[in-house]
């Protein structure tokens, strides 16, 4: 196996890892603020993919342009779900919320299956097959756009958390809820905003991968599992850890596909996951 082949796998893994990072950022946003595990995270990603597909098919809206509408729409969806459903059990034991989000996942996935059937759908754009070639390497344009958008959105969210009053309020609630309440921060409103942001991020991740990936009602489960692995690898609730965790998972998946046949490529990912749980359960960047 030549150097060029391995380098190509590394490039593909980094590009894919950027998308994994955006998915994980949304999940770690929700966990970091509310300390709940959202099993419905992948289902929102699947809905984002379908939203982009239908906007492209019936309205002719380019997938990357549709993000401007889909992200606010899914932010509102997440805000309302948190406010009307999850908020009512937020003080219950963790397993109650876990089962609730799992129920939301099953409802969304089965409704999508009943409405849209299990048939695969794809978005075929005029630039979908375009690729850059240099020094024997190939970089697909849509994957490059997805990587750039994922990193850009991650950077903007980081600036939001660090440089704005809203970001300071979110960090205050995540670190010391009672102290935040004492200075007048509405924690319930912050919970809704955090869940909305996490939902918007994962929907955006679905949109940016839709031009080069098949779309079906069950695709979300695969990505939510990878998101959990990424978040644990980087450190639960750690924003920077989610980014680097996504890149590591993307590279390991690509290298696994180079050495192992079929679905065995995931063996490397879950082996790393098991080792992290055994020897560094707080994650590579966790405390």
N, C-alpha and C positions, 0 to 999 in steps of 0.2 A: 504494500500500500504506500503510494508515493506521498511526498511532502505536499504537493499541490492539492491532492485529494483531502488530506487532513486540514490544510489551511482553508480550503473551501468549506469544509464542515464547520470549522471554527467561526468563519464569517457568518454562515447561515445560523449558527447557534447564537451568536451575539445579536443578530437582527431579531430572531425569535424571542430571545431573552428580554429584549426591550418591551415587547408586548406582555410577556409574563410579569414583568415588573409593574406595569400599569394595572394589571388585574390584581396583583398582590397589594399594591398601594391602596386600592379601594377597600380591600379586605382588612388591611392593617389599620386603616383609618377608622373603620367601624369598631374593631377590637380595641384599638388604642384608647378610644374615647369612652366606649360603653362597656368594654370587657365582655362582649358577647361574640359567639362564633356564628356567623351568618352562612348557613348552608344554602340559602337561596341565591348566593352571590353569582354562581355560574348561570342560573336561570335568567337573571337580568342581562347577562352578557348575550345569551341566546336571543332574548327579545330585542336587544340592540341590533344584532345581526339581521333579524327578520325586518326590523323597522327600516334599516338601510336598504335591504333587498327590495322591499315594496316601494320605497321612495324612488329607487333607481328604475325599477321595472315599470311603474305606472306614472311616475311624474318626471322621469328623466333626470333626477337630481344625482349628481356625482356623489359616491359614497363619502368621500372626504369632505365634501361641502355639507352633506347631511348631518355631520357632527354638530354643526352650529345649531341645529334644531333638536337633535336627539339628546344631547347632553342636558339642556334645560328641561326637556320633557321628562327624562329619567331622574333628574334631581327632584323634580316635583313628585314623581311617583314614589321615590324613596322617602321623601319627606312625609308624604301622606301615609305610607305603610308604617313608618316608625311612629307617627303621631296617633294613628287610629288603631293599630294592632299591637305592635311590640311594646309601646310605651305602657300599655295596660298591664304587662307582666314583667316590666323591667326590674322590679324588686323581688321577683320570684327566684328560686334556685336556678343556677345556670343550666341544668339539664332541661328545665321547662322551656326556656328560651331556645335552646338547641333544638328541641323537638318541634317548637313552633316554626322556626325558620325552615326546618326540614319539611314540615307540612306545607309551607308556602312554596317551597321548591317543587314538591310533588304536584300541587295544584297547578302551578304555572306550566310545568313540563307536560302534564297530561292534557291540559287544555290546548297547548300548542300542538300536541300530537293529534288530538281530535279535530282541530280546526285546519291544520296545514298538512296532515299526514306525515308518515315517516320518510317520505321521499326527499332525497338530497336536492338542494337548490344551490345555484352558483350565480355570482355576479360577474359578468364578462364585460370589461371595459375596453376601450380602444387602445389603452396603454398597458393592459394587463400582462402581455407577453414581452414587453420591452425589458431589456436588461443591459447593464453596463458590463463591458468586457475589458479587462486590463491585466497584463502580466499572467495570463492564464486563468484568472479568476472571473467569476460571474456574480453580479449583484442584481437581483431582480428589483425593478423599480418600485413595485407595490410593497415589497418587503422593506425596502429602504425607507419609503414614505412612512410606513407603519412604525418603524423604529424611531425615526426622527420625531414624529408626532407624539409617540409614547413618552420619549424622554422630555420633550418640550412640555407636555402636560404635567409630567411629574415635577419638573423644575418650577412651573407656575404654581402648582399646589404647594410646593415647599416654600416659595416666596409668600404665598397667602398665609401659611401657618406661622412664618417667622416675622413678617413685616407689617401685618395688618392687625387691627383691633380684634376682628373676628378670629383670626388665627391665634392670638394670645388668649382669647376667651376659650377656644377649643382646647388649647394646651392646658389652661388652668383647670378646666373641668376634668380632663383626662388625668391630671396629676393629683388634684386635691379638690374633690367635688364639694365638700363642706366649706372649704375656704373660698371657693368660687361663689357659692351661694351667699356667703357672708359679705362679699363685696358687690352683691347685686347682679350676678350673672345668672340668667335663667338656664339652668342645666337641661331642662326638658327641651327647650328650644335648640340648644346646642346639640343635643342628642339627635334631634330631627335633621338639623343641618348636616351633621357628620354622616348620618345614614344616607342622606340625599347626595352628598359629595361622593361617598363610596359607590353608590349605585350609578351615578353619572360616570365615574371613572371606568367601571367595568363595562358599562354600555358602550363607552367610547372605544374601549379595547375590542369589543365585538365588531364595531363598525370598521375599524382600521384593518382588521384581519379578514373581513368579509370578501374583499376583492380577490383573495388568493386561497381561500379555504371554503370547503363545502359547508352548507348550512343545514342543520336538522334539529329537531326538538331535543335530542339527547346529547348535544355537543357540550352543553353547559356543565354537565357532571364531570367530564374529563378535565375541564379547566379549573373547576373549583377544587378538585383534588390537588392539581398542580399548584394552585394558589395557596392552599394550606401548607404544602411542602415548602414552598418558597418563603412564606411568612415565618414558619418555624425555623427554617434555615437561617434567615436573616435576623430573627429575633422578634417575638410577638410584640406588636405595637411599635416596632422600630421602622421609621420611614426610610432612612438610608439603607437599612438592612434589607428592606423589601426590594429596593432597586438592585442592589448587588446580588441578592438572592435570586432574583429573576434572571439576571445575566448568567449566573452560575448554572442554574437549572437549564437554561437554553443551550449553553455550551455542552453540558453533560449529556443532554438529550441528543444533540447532534452527533457528538462523538460516540455515544452508545449506538446510534443508528449506523455508524460507520463500521463498528466492530461486531455488532450482534444482529441477528436476523429478526425481522418482524417486531412484535410487541415486546421482545426481550430487551429492547433498547431502554425500557423503563427500569430495568433491573439496577442500572447504575444510579439512577435518580433516587430510588427508594432505598438503596444500600447506603447512600450518603445521608439520607433522611434518618435511617436507623442509627447510624454512627453518631449523628448530631444529637439525637435524643439520648443516646447512651452516655456520651462523653461531654457534651456541651448543650444541655437541655434548654438553656436560655438563648441559644442561637449564636451565630458567629459574631453578631454585633449587639447582642442583648447583654443586660447586666443582671 
